[in-house]
Amino acid sequence: MREQRAWPVRYQVTIKSGLGQIRKLQVLTWLGPEKAIAIVAHADGRGYGFPEGIYDIDAEELGPAERGEHGEVVTTGYLSDRMEF
């Protein structure tokens, strides 16, 4: 099990389909790049992905999550695991 970070991190996860199409999705998680990849792979089966499946996948760290006006984590516009937030 991966250790939870002190503040959530933004990732850009790149998916390459079996036919070579590329899609980039933004993810927010407390639990590292492996969790970001898991979130995207799960979302792939829910309409965010490709019908021909995932050929390759990679996560790039973009830095800490944005803070809102009152210091809260900004989750709008990111895929995330609702159980984390």
N, CA and C of each residue as an Amber inpcrd file, in Angstrom:
protein
   255
   0.8370000  -1.1860000   0.0000000   0.0000000   0.0000000   0.0000000
   0.8760000   1.2400000   0.0000000   0.5260000   2.2010000  -0.7980000
   1.2900000   3.4370000  -0.9380000   0.9300000   4.4200000   0.1710000
   1.9320000   5.1530000   0.6210000   1.7190000   6.1490000   1.6650000
   1.0240000   7.3880000   1.0960000   0.0820000   7.9110000   1.8540000
  -0.6450000   9.1090000   1.4400000   0.2430000  10.3340000   1.5870000
   0.2140000  11.2130000   0.6080000   0.9870000  12.4540000   0.6580000
   0.2920000  13.4950000   1.5280000   1.0360000  14.5330000   1.8960000
   0.4940000  15.5930000   2.7550000  -0.5160000  16.4710000   2.0230000
  -0.4060000  16.5810000   0.6980000  -1.3240000  17.3780000  -0.1300000
  -1.4860000  16.6550000  -1.4540000  -2.6800000  16.6470000  -2.0480000
  -2.8710000  15.9310000  -3.3100000  -2.0120000  16.5020000  -4.4430000
  -1.7160000  15.6310000  -5.3990000  -0.8520000  15.9730000  -6.5300000
  -1.6410000  15.8320000  -7.8320000  -1.3420000  16.7360000  -8.7740000
  -1.9460000  16.6800000 -10.1140000  -1.0480000  15.8380000 -11.0230000
  -1.6750000  15.0180000 -11.8440000  -0.9580000  14.2010000 -12.8240000
  -1.6150000  14.3660000 -14.1840000  -0.8010000  14.2710000 -15.2170000
  -1.3350000  14.1420000 -16.5720000  -1.0450000  12.7110000 -16.9920000
  -2.1050000  11.9540000 -17.2300000  -1.9590000  10.5550000 -17.6220000
  -2.2170000  10.4650000 -19.1230000  -1.2600000   9.8900000 -19.8270000
  -1.3540000   9.7310000 -21.2740000  -1.6830000   8.2790000 -21.5880000
  -2.7570000   8.0810000 -22.3350000  -3.1910000   6.7470000 -22.7620000
  -2.9510000   6.6330000 -24.2580000  -2.3750000   5.5200000 -24.6680000
  -2.2350000   5.2130000 -26.1030000  -3.0890000   3.9820000 -26.3640000
  -3.9670000   4.0910000 -27.3680000  -4.8680000   2.9810000 -27.6910000
  -4.1560000   1.9370000 -28.5400000  -4.8340000   0.8320000 -28.7300000
  -4.3070000  -0.2310000 -29.5820000  -4.1430000   0.1980000 -31.0280000
  -4.8570000   1.2350000 -31.4500000  -4.7520000   1.7450000 -32.8190000
  -3.8610000   2.9790000 -32.9220000  -3.2030000   3.3530000 -31.8060000
  -2.2620000   4.4660000 -31.8340000  -2.8360000   5.8280000 -31.4740000
  -4.1200000   5.9040000 -31.1670000  -4.6950000   7.1790000 -30.7430000
  -4.1740000   7.5240000 -29.3510000  -3.9980000   8.8240000 -29.1010000
  -3.4730000   9.2750000 -27.8150000  -4.4790000  10.2080000 -27.1530000
  -4.6890000  10.0020000 -25.8700000  -5.5590000  10.8710000 -25.0770000
  -4.8320000  11.2030000 -23.7820000  -4.9470000  12.4660000 -23.3600000
  -4.3280000  12.9220000 -22.1190000  -5.4270000  13.3540000 -21.1560000
  -5.3770000  12.8340000 -19.9350000  -6.3740000  13.1550000 -18.9200000
  -5.6820000  13.6910000 -17.6740000  -6.3280000  14.6410000 -17.0330000
  -5.8040000  15.2470000 -15.8040000  -6.4130000  14.5230000 -14.6020000
  -5.5540000  14.1410000 -13.6530000  -5.9820000  13.3810000 -12.4860000
  -5.4820000  14.0650000 -11.2200000  -6.2430000  13.9250000 -10.1550000
  -5.8700000  14.4670000  -8.8600000  -5.9560000  13.3410000  -7.8310000
  -4.8490000  13.0880000  -7.1150000  -4.8420000  12.0230000  -6.1190000
  -3.8270000  12.3060000  -5.0170000  -4.0720000  11.7170000  -3.8610000
  -3.1580000  11.7790000  -2.7250000  -2.1390000  10.6380000  -2.7790000
  -2.3560000   9.6490000  -3.6480000  -1.6720000   8.3590000  -3.5310000
  -0.6640000   8.0270000  -4.6320000  -0.1590000   8.9950000  -5.3560000
   0.9370000   8.7640000  -6.2880000   0.5340000   8.3880000  -7.6980000
   1.5490000   8.2050000  -8.5730000   1.2950000   7.9640000  -9.9960000
   0.5800000   6.6450000 -10.2810000   0.8270000   5.6310000  -9.4710000
   0.1430000   4.3540000  -9.6960000  -1.3650000   4.5070000  -9.5070000
  -1.7580000   5.2810000  -8.5020000  -3.1840000   5.5300000  -8.2680000
  -3.7690000   6.3520000  -9.4140000  -3.0150000   7.3380000  -9.9190000
  -3.4800000   8.1410000 -11.0560000  -3.7500000   7.2520000 -12.2640000
  -2.8610000   6.3140000 -12.5150000  -3.0390000   5.3820000 -13.6370000
  -4.2630000   4.4990000 -13.4010000  -4.4480000   4.0420000 -12.1720000
  -5.6120000   3.2040000 -11.8570000  -6.9130000   3.9690000 -12.0690000
  -6.9430000   5.2410000 -11.6820000  -8.1430000   6.0600000 -11.8660000
  -8.4760000   6.1870000 -13.3480000  -7.4710000   6.4420000 -14.1720000
  -7.6990000   6.5900000 -15.6160000  -8.0930000   5.2580000 -16.2500000
  -7.4500000   4.1710000 -15.8440000  -7.8030000   2.8580000 -16.4020000
  -9.2500000   2.5050000 -16.0550000  -9.6800000   2.8420000 -14.8630000
 -11.0680000   2.6090000 -14.4620000 -12.0170000   3.5020000 -15.2720000
 -11.6380000   4.7600000 -15.4420000 -12.4620000   5.6970000 -16.2290000
 -12.5280000   5.2760000 -17.6890000 -11.4810000   4.5930000 -18.1750000
 -11.4420000   4.1420000 -19.5620000 -12.6540000   3.2650000 -19.8740000
 -13.0720000   2.4740000 -18.9220000 -14.2390000   1.6150000 -19.1200000
 -15.5570000   2.3420000 -18.9260000 -15.5090000   3.6210000 -18.6050000
 -16.7160000   4.4050000 -18.3420000 -16.8750000   5.5670000 -19.3270000
 -16.3330000   5.4140000 -20.5390000 -16.5790000   6.4030000 -21.5750000
 -15.4810000   7.4370000 -21.7870000 -14.4020000   7.3900000 -21.0070000
 -13.3120000   8.3360000 -21.1980000 -12.2350000   7.7820000 -22.1260000
 -12.3120000   6.5310000 -22.4590000 -11.2180000   5.8810000 -23.1780000
 -11.5420000   5.5160000 -24.6000000 -10.9240000   4.4430000 -25.0470000
 -11.0160000   3.9860000 -26.4220000 -11.7010000   2.6190000 -26.4680000
 -12.5510000   2.3720000 -27.4600000 -13.2020000   1.0630000 -27.5520000
 -12.2040000  -0.0680000 -27.8200000 -11.0430000   0.2480000 -28.4130000
 -10.0660000  -0.8080000 -28.7200000  -9.0930000  -1.0720000 -27.5770000
  -9.2810000  -0.4040000 -26.4570000  -8.4970000  -0.6890000 -25.2610000
  -7.2240000   0.1250000 -25.1320000  -6.5450000  -0.0810000 -24.0080000
  -5.3130000   0.6360000 -23.6790000  -4.1090000  -0.1910000 -24.1180000
  -3.2440000   0.4030000 -24.9170000  -1.9990000  -0.2450000 -25.3270000
  -0.8490000   0.1550000 -24.4000000  -0.7950000   1.4400000 -24.0420000
   0.2590000   1.9530000 -23.1650000  -0.3190000   3.0970000 -22.3320000
   0.2680000   3.3010000 -21.1530000  -0.2210000   4.3510000 -20.2660000
   0.9450000   4.8710000 -19.4370000   0.9580000   6.1850000 -19.1860000
   2.0460000   6.7920000 -18.4170000   1.5040000   7.9920000 -17.6460000
   2.0810000   8.2420000 -16.4620000   1.6570000   9.3750000 -15.6350000
   2.8210000  10.3330000 -15.4360000   2.5570000  11.6140000 -15.6380000
   3.5520000  12.6750000 -15.4280000   3.0480000  13.5820000 -14.3040000
   3.8930000  13.7990000 -13.2970000   3.5070000  14.6530000 -12.1740000
   3.5500000  16.1140000 -12.6070000   2.4620000  16.8430000 -12.3080000
   2.3620000  18.2550000 -12.6760000   2.5330000  19.1860000 -11.4780000
   2.6250000  18.6240000 -10.2890000   2.7880000  19.4410000  -9.0980000
   1.5950000  19.3510000  -8.1790000   1.6560000  20.0840000  -7.0810000
   0.5840000  20.0060000  -6.0960000  -0.7430000  20.5390000  -6.6330000
  -1.8140000  20.0520000  -6.0220000  -3.1610000  20.5110000  -6.3910000
  -3.3060000  21.9960000  -6.0910000  -4.1690000  22.6290000  -6.8460000
  -4.4550000  24.0470000  -6.6350000  -5.2660000  24.2250000  -5.3540000
  -5.1060000  25.3880000  -4.7340000  -5.8980000  25.7440000  -3.5490000
  -6.9620000  26.7510000  -3.9680000  -8.1390000  26.5850000  -3.3930000
  -9.2310000  27.5120000  -3.6370000  -9.0940000  28.7540000  -2.7710000
 -10.0640000  29.5960000  -2.8680000 -10.0860000  30.8700000  -2.1520000
  -9.9840000  30.6980000  -0.6290000 -10.5180000  29.5840000  -0.1240000
 -10.5240000  29.3460000   1.3170000  -9.5400000  28.2620000   1.7330000
  -8.5680000  27.9450000   0.8640000  -7.5460000  26.9530000   1.1850000
  -7.9240000  25.5150000   0.8760000  -9.0950000  25.3070000   0.2870000
  -9.5420000  23.9570000  -0.0280000  -8.9010000  23.4530000  -1.3250000
  -8.8860000  22.1530000  -1.5170000  -8.3700000  21.5370000  -2.7410000
  -9.3520000  21.7830000  -3.8740000  -8.8510000  22.2630000  -5.0080000
  -9.6780000  22.4660000  -6.2020000  -9.6910000  21.1650000  -6.9890000
 -10.8580000  20.5180000  -7.0820000 -10.9730000  19.2410000  -7.7900000
 -11.6560000  19.3740000  -9.1490000 -12.2540000  20.5160000  -9.4200000
 -12.9780000  20.7250000 -10.6720000 -12.0370000  20.5890000 -11.8660000
 -12.4480000  19.7910000 -12.8510000 -11.6670000  19.6180000 -14.0640000
 -10.6980000  18.4480000 -14.0150000 -10.6830000  17.7110000 -12.9170000
  -9.7720000  16.5690000 -12.7680000 -10.5640000  15.2960000 -12.5170000
 -10.0630000  14.1890000 -13.0550000 -10.5820000  12.8930000 -12.6460000
 -10.0170000  12.6210000 -11.2580000 -10.7950000  12.0130000 -10.4080000
 -10.3000000  11.6700000  -9.0740000 -11.1420000  10.5210000  -8.5250000
 -10.6620000   9.9240000  -7.4650000 -11.3980000   8.9010000  -6.7490000
 -12.2350000   9.6090000  -5.7030000 -13.5290000   9.5840000  -5.8330000
 -14.3870000  10.3480000  -4.9150000 -14.2170000   9.9010000  -3.4770000
 -13.6850000   8.7160000  -3.2420000 -13.4630000   8.2400000  -1.8710000
 -12.2560000   8.9320000  -1.2220000 -11.4170000   9.5910000  -2.0200000
 -10.2720000  10.3130000  -1.4860000 -10.6430000  11.7180000  -1.0410000
 -11.7310000  12.2730000  -1.5780000 -12.0630000  13.6710000  -1.2980000
 -13.3810000  13.8110000  -0.5930000
